[in-house]
Amino acid sequence: QVQLVESGGGLVQAGGSLRLSCAASGSIFSPNAMGWYRQAPGKQRELVATITSGGITNYADSVKGRFTISRDNAKNTVYLQMNSLKPEDTAVYYCNARSLLVYGWTYWGQGTQVTVSS
C-alpha cells in the first residue's frame, strides 16, 4: 500500500507563489512517475506536471514557465513550485504516483486547495 501526503496549499494573491509538497510512503515501485493534477469546480481533473524517477519532466502548456516540478528520490517526495499564480490556477491539487512498468499501479493523494485571488 502507498500513501501520498500533500502539503503547501493555501490562499495567495495573483502574482504570488506557493510550493506544494507530496511525500510518498509504502511500497514504491521504480521506475515511476510522480506528479500533480488539479481540478477546478465544474471541470475535469487535468494534468499540471509530472516527473519520472529518472528526472524527465512534462508540463501542461498553461503552466510552462511559471511552475517547476522537482523530486527527491531519497525521500520519495515531489515538489511543485508555483510562481506568477493566476486566478485560473485556483483548484484542488492532487498528487499522483504511478509505475512506469506495472499497469494499474497508481495512487492519489487527498488533495490540497490552492486559491488565487485577483
Wavefront OBJ file of the C-alpha trace (Angstrom):
o trace
v 0.000 0.000 0.000
v 1.143 3.510 -0.786
v 0.191 6.757 0.904
v 0.653 10.209 -0.584
v 0.533 13.146 1.808
v 0.300 16.618 0.319
v 1.042 19.945 1.934
v 1.582 23.568 0.999
v -1.735 24.716 -0.404
v -3.395 27.929 0.639
v -4.626 31.353 -0.362
v -2.399 33.725 -2.297
v -2.846 36.881 -4.333
v -2.387 36.884 -8.072
v 1.276 37.098 -8.950
v 2.298 35.324 -5.775
v 3.958 31.968 -5.207
v 3.248 28.716 -3.422
v 5.180 25.491 -3.050
v 3.397 22.155 -2.840
v 4.988 19.022 -1.425
v 3.913 15.402 -1.659
v 5.584 12.683 0.365
v 5.060 9.064 -0.630
v 5.369 6.187 1.809
v 4.957 2.434 1.485
v 5.994 0.096 -1.301
v 7.108 2.375 -4.103
v 7.716 0.763 -7.460
v 10.527 2.057 -9.578
v 10.753 3.356 -12.195
v 7.801 5.605 -11.542
v 6.365 8.983 -12.288
v 5.074 11.371 -9.681
v 3.175 14.491 -10.413
v 0.400 16.935 -9.859
v -3.074 17.193 -11.294
v -5.721 19.770 -10.499
v -9.469 20.023 -10.574
v -11.384 23.275 -10.556
v -15.091 23.391 -9.697
v -17.194 22.093 -12.569
v -14.163 20.984 -14.555
v -12.385 17.716 -15.182
v -9.158 16.836 -13.459
v -6.222 17.896 -15.601
v -2.500 17.322 -15.707
v -0.308 20.035 -14.249
v 3.157 18.477 -14.268
v 4.877 15.130 -13.860
v 8.420 13.967 -13.279
v 9.827 10.481 -13.637
v 12.244 8.851 -11.235
v 14.844 9.496 -13.950
v 14.101 13.227 -13.922
v 12.107 13.607 -17.135
v 9.503 16.341 -16.748
v 6.252 17.136 -18.507
v 4.157 20.281 -18.079
v 0.754 21.476 -19.154
v 1.070 24.361 -21.589
v -0.858 26.602 -19.203
v 1.846 26.375 -16.510
v 5.040 26.242 -18.559
v 7.462 28.945 -17.487
v 5.604 29.537 -14.213
v 5.631 26.172 -12.421
v 8.597 23.926 -11.714
v 8.340 20.310 -10.634
v 11.177 18.556 -8.838
v 11.691 15.488 -6.692
v 13.918 13.998 -4.065
v 14.125 10.271 -4.801
v 15.783 9.512 -1.470
v 12.754 10.959 0.315
v 10.136 9.831 -2.248
v 8.939 13.399 -2.286
v 7.820 15.558 -5.177
v 7.555 19.341 -5.146
v 5.703 21.881 -7.237
v 6.983 25.432 -7.148
v 4.259 27.707 -8.452
v 5.175 31.272 -9.381
v 3.237 34.078 -11.044
v -0.006 32.499 -9.927
v -3.212 33.456 -11.681
v -6.837 33.225 -10.526
v -7.361 30.475 -13.107
v -4.843 28.353 -11.204
v -7.407 28.047 -8.406
v -8.214 24.368 -7.923
v -7.734 21.359 -5.716
v -4.288 19.980 -6.495
v -3.805 16.221 -6.302
v -0.554 14.341 -6.062
v -0.229 11.182 -8.135
v 2.284 8.351 -8.242
v 2.252 5.667 -10.907
v 4.519 2.877 -12.013
v 6.064 3.132 -15.464
v 6.098 -0.672 -15.757
v 3.176 -2.092 -13.774
v -0.204 -1.346 -15.317
v -2.751 -0.158 -12.772
v -0.235 0.733 -10.082
v -1.314 4.293 -9.408
v -2.121 6.211 -6.232
v -3.640 9.582 -5.428
v -3.280 11.967 -2.536
v -6.235 13.515 -0.768
v -5.813 16.882 -2.478
v -4.836 20.335 -1.307
v -6.705 23.538 -2.084
v -4.945 26.360 -3.908
v -6.863 29.613 -4.158
v -5.539 32.607 -6.074
v -7.346 35.883 -5.511
v -7.411 38.633 -8.093
l 1 2 3 4 5 6 7 8 9 10 11 12 13 14 15 16 17 18 19 20 21 22 23 24 25 26 27 28 29 30 31 32 33 34 35 36 37 38 39 40 41 42 43 44 45 46 47 48 49 50 51 52 53 54 55 56 57 58 59 60 61 62 63 64 65 66 67 68 69 70 71 72 73 74 75 76 77 78 79 80 81 82 83 84 85 86 87 88 89 90 91 92 93 94 95 96 97 98 99 100 101 102 103 104 105 106 107 108 109 110 111 112 113 114 115 116 117 118
